[in-house]
């Protein structure tokens, strides 16, 4: 996912730095809006996965506490260990989408459109 984001930002930067009128205006705007839609879809999927992993981790912890069996702690550790990276990945996706919203707003408000 990070490679995708870097590639799209590189394409946008190169396009904006070029003097070609062909890529300015509506064409770059439409392309970049489509890329934002892809990223929003990815963000939604990761939000759902993150919420479910967090829910399962909480349920597993409660089950471990109320059952009193020490063996379930391994499952708790695995689920929490999976949940933490998902939180960071989702945060990165959210920040990228917010950054791209700013870029598209700048594109729409700039003088070359």
Secondary structure, 3 states (H helix, E strand, C coil): CHHHHHHHHHHHHHHHHCCCHHHCCHHHHHHHHHHHHHHHHHHHHHHHHHHHHHHHHHHHHHHHHHHCCHHHHHHHHHHHHHHHHHHHHHHHHHHHHHHHHHHHHHHHHCCCC
